[in-house]
Amino acid sequence: MIYLDNAATTYPKAESVYVAMDKCMREYGANPGRSGHKLALEAGRAIYKTRELICKLFNIDNPMQIIFTCNATDSLNLALKGILKSGDHVITTSMEHNSMIRPIVTLKKLGIEHTVIQCDKKGIIDPKIIEKEIKENTKLIATTHASNVAGTLMPIEEIGKIAKKNKVLYLVDAAQTAGVYNIDVEKMNIDLLAVPGHKGLLGPQGTGILYIREGVDLQQMKEGGTGSKSELLTQPEIIPDRYESGTPNTPGIVGLGAGIEFILKEGIEKIQKHEEELTEYMLSELQKLDKIRIYGPVNAKKQAAVISINIGEEDSSEVSYILDKVFNIAVRSGLHCAPMAHKTMGTFEQGTVRFSLGYFNTKEEVKKAVEALKKICDELENE
């Protein structure tokens, strides 16, 4: 199979990820941070090593400001619900994933206002509009780094400067960019960074990260055993324990660490260049097909390796089904859990067929995908 659904989950992973997880399960699969025996200590060290690798990747000073979660959805919920209180105001965009917009809309019931900044049809935002919408009670700006539908890259460094200037916190959803694009939390003035482990970081499913800048106070979402301050009947205040109740996903976190090690060894610039080249090639080839409509910037420098298309008025799910069953090509169709983005682009009724390219994809695979689309177009013309 040609796998072009990396925006959902990258597949395959680097071989070192499988090896590291297997070794963890077989050799030191004990409970970290609880028992004092050597296996538990080794598991604890492995988790701390992954924290250090994350710091290196995102220019974070203190490994203890990294919280392990189940996925980016978990991280976004903790960030939004932990920071916002009744009377607060949050600003977001019309290109957000449901993992961002659903918690924000739900918080309205608690007296938390929100403003959705409308992006243009390509998903591009004007940061000046964000600044104009800042009010006295604006506590947070929350945006994606790249759209999971059209790949549109947001000017997060510029937005970060606006947030800092106005003393507003900035939350970034880096689901589509972490591990492929340089993200520097200091340079970009990011206070909260939500990242899944299973996408660009090449880790397994069931892993996620929330970076919390020192001094930013979040209410925890759950209480329970942390292996620390066990004499207290209340949740300890020390971080990351405050937010990491319960036994952690040690094999997953070890696999995530191995994925990040692979990225650091390969070099993030090399990974980004490869994905950009594949995106540029696919976009240029698709533009030669008359029946194909391409959404988003249609520019490899302005979008992540995510390409959304439609063939005329054909149902996106039908096209996706044909690609899977006839050509053995895995893509995703429909609304991609981002209905506002589709309304912004004018594709809410039809959805789109999404091709998301990854580091392990080749030009030959992309060429075959384009050829498959050409054959579908020809078949439809002959009907």
N, C-alpha and C positions, 0 to 999 in steps of 0.2 A: 504493500500500500504506500502511496505517496501521502504523507501526513502534512496537511497545511492548515492545522487548527491550533497553532501554538499560542494564540491569544487566549485560549481557554486553559490549556496546559501544555507545556513544552514536552515533546516526545520525539525521539528517545532522550534520555539523560546521558551525561558523560559517564563512561564506564566506571570511573572512580567513585561515583555516587552509589552505584549498586554494590561495589566492593566494600565501601565504608559502612553502609547500612547492614550488610550481611555480617561483617566483622563485629559490629556493635552488638547485634542480636546474639551472636554465638559466643563472644569472648567477654563482654562486660555489660550485659543487658540487665543490670541491677537498677535500683531506685536511687537517682542522684539527689544529693542534698538532704538525705534523711539518715540513712545508716552510716556508720563510721568504718565499715570494712573496705578492703582495697578495691573491690568491684564497684561499689557505690561511689568511692572517691574518683575512680577512673572515669565513670559516667559523668560525674560533676565536672571534671576537667575538660571532657570532650564538649560539653555544653558551653563552658566558658570560652573555649577555643573558638567556637562558632560566633559567640558575641564579639570577640576580638576581630575576627575576619569581617564581620558586618561593619565594625567601626572603620576598618581600613577601606572598605568599599565606598562608604558614604561620608568619610571625614568626620566621624563622631569621636569625641574625646573620651567619654566615659562608657565602658562596656555595660555598666549597670543601668544605663538609660535605655537599654534595648529590652523590650518585652516580647517574649515568644507567645504567639497566638495560634489559632487553627488555620487562619487564612486572612486575606486582606479585608474581607467582610467583617470578621471578628475585630480586626485592628481599627477599622473605621467606626464601628459601633462603640468601641471603648473610647476612642478619641472624641467623637461627637457627643455621646451621652455622658462622658466623664467630665467634659469641659463646660458644656452649655447648661445654664440654669434659667429658670423663669425670668422673663424680662430681657434676656439676651437676644441679640440679632446675629444671624449668620448669613454670609453671602456665598452663593455657589453659581454654577453655570448650567446652561441647557444641554451640555454634552456629557453629563455625568452618568455613570453606571448606577443601577438601582441600589448597589451597596452603599452608595453615598446619598442618593436622593431619598430613598425610603426612610432611613433613620431621621433625616432632616424633616421630612413631612410629618413623621410620627411625633416628633418633638413639639410640633405646633400645639398638640393637646396639653402640653405642659407650660404653655405660654411663651414659647420660644419662636420668635419671628424669623422668617427667611426671605431672601431676595434671590431670584434666579436671573442671572445675567444672560440675555439672549445672544448666542453666537450667530455668525452668518451661516449661509447654506453649506459652506465647506467646513464648518465647525470651528472657524477662527474667531478668537475673542479680542476685543480692544481693551487692554488693561485700564485705560483711562475711565471707562464706564464703571469698572469695579470701584475705583477711587471715588467717583461721584456718588456711589450708593452707600458709602460708609457713613454711619450715623453715630450719635453719642453712645448708643448701647450696642454697637457692633463689637462682638467679642472675637469673631472668627471669620476668616476667609477659607473656604474649602474647595479645592479644585483637583481635577484629574491632571496628570502630566501629559497623557496622550489618550485620545479617544479609543475605546475598544471596538468602535464601529468603523470609523473612517481613518483612524491612526493620527488624526490631527494633533500636532504637538502644541502644548500651551506654553506661553512665555513665563514659566514659573519663576525665573530669576527676577524679572521685572515686577511680577505680582508680589514676590517676597519683599522687594524694596518698598512697595506701596504699603504692605502690611506693617513693616518695621517703622516706617515714617509715621504711620497713623496709630502706632502702638496697639495693633490688632494681631492676634495669633494667626499663623498660617499652617493649614493642614494640606498635605499633598498625597494624593492617591497615585502611587507609582506602579500600579499593577502591570502596565504595558511597557514600562521603560527600565525598571530596575534590572541591572545586569547587562543592559545594552547601551544605555546612555549614561554619561557622567552625571552623578547627583552628589552635590556637595552641600550638606545641610548648613554649613557656616556661610559659604559664599552666596547661597541662594536664600538665606534667611528663613529656613524651614523649621518650624517649631515642633511639628508633628508629621511623621512620615509613615504611611501605611504601605506595606509591601507583602505580596504573597510569596511563599517559598517555591511554589510549583510552576512558576512561569519562567521569566528571564533568568532567575537565579538558579534554575536547573535542579532544584530540590524536589522532594516528593510532595504529593498532596497531603493536606493536613498540617501544613506548616505556614506560619505567617510571622510578620514582624511589625511592631509599632515602636518607633523611636519617639521618645518624649524629651524635649529639651530640658536641661536642668533648671529648676525653678518653676516649671509649669506643673500645676497641681491638678490631677485628674481624680475624680471619684472612681474607686474600683467598681467593677460590675459583679464581682462575686467574692465570697469569703470562703475560707477553708484552710486545709493544711498547707503549710509552706516549708516545714522543716526548720523554721526559725521562730523565736519567741513563743515557743509552744506553751509556755505557762500562761499566756494571755488568752482571754476568751474573745478578744476583739482582733481584727485584722492588723498585722504589723504595718507600720508606716514605711519601713525600709523598702527601697526599690532595688531590684525588680520584684521582690517577694510579694509586695502589696497587690500586684496584678497577675501573679502566676500561681494561684492556688491549685493544688492537685498535682498528681504525678505528671511530669512533662512528657512530651513525645520524644524521648531520647533518640531512638533510631532515626526519626524524621529530622530532628535538629542536627544530628551527625551527618545525615545525607545532605542537608542544606549547606552545612559547612564545607562538605566536599565539592558541592556545586560552585560555591563562591571561590574556593581555592582554584578550581578549574578556570573560572572567569579571570581571576587575578593573574594566573599563569599565562593564559592565552593573551590577555590584554583587552580591556574594554573597547579600545579604539579599533582593534582588529575585528571584534565581534560586531560593533556598530557598522563598520565599513562593509563587511560581508552582507549584513542584512540590508543596508542601503543599496548596494549593488544589485541584489536580487529584486528589491522593490522597484528600482529604476528600470531594470530590464523588463519586469512584468508589466509595469505601467506603459512603457513604450510599445510593447507588443499588443497589449489590449486596446490601445488607441487606434490600432490599424483595423480593428473589427467594428464595423458600422453599427451592428445591433447592440453592442455593449455600451452600457452607461456606467461610468466610473464616478464614485462619490468622494468627497473630501478634497484636499489640496491638489491631488494628482502631481505630487512633487516629493521625491524621495528625501529631500532635505527638510521638508516641512511636515512630514508624517512618519510615524513608526512603520514597521513592516506589516501593516494591516491594510488590506485593499478590499473595499466593498464595491460590488458591482450588481447590475441586473441585466438580463437579456430581454430587451423590449419590455412587454407587459407580462412576461412569464412569471409564474409563481416562484418565488425564491426557494421554497422548500422542494419544489419539483426539480429544479435545476440541481440543487444539492443532492437529491436522491439519485439522479442520473449520474452525477459525477462519482458517487459512491458505488452504485451497483454496476454501472457499465464500465467506468474507467478506473475504479479502485483508488479514487482520490478523496481524502477526508477534508471536508470544509465545514463551515457552520452557516446556517441560514436563519431567517426570521428577524426578531427584534434584538437579539443579543443582550437581553436584560437591560436595555437602555432605550426605553420608549421615547424619552425626551430628545435624545440625540436623533432618532429617526424622524420625529416631528420637525426638528430643526432642519434636517436635510430634505424633508419632503418624501420620505420613504416609509412612513408609518403603516400605511395599508399593505404595501407589497413586501416590506422587509428588504433585506439584501442578502446576497451570497457573499460570505466573507472568507477571503484567503488570508491567512496569517502565517508569515514565513518565519523560520527560526534559523539559528546558527548551523544546525546540522542539515538544513535543506541545501540542495544543489541547483545550479542553473539548469541542468538537464531536467530535473523534476518540475521546475517552473515552466520550462518549455513544453513539457508534456501536458501540464495543466492548461496552458494557453491553447495547445492543439485540441485538447478535449472540448474547450469552450467553442472553438472554431467549428468543430464537427457538430456540436449541438446547434449552433447558429445556422449552419448549412441545412441541417435536418429540418429545422423549423421553417426555413425559407422554402423547402421543397414540399411542405405539407399542403 
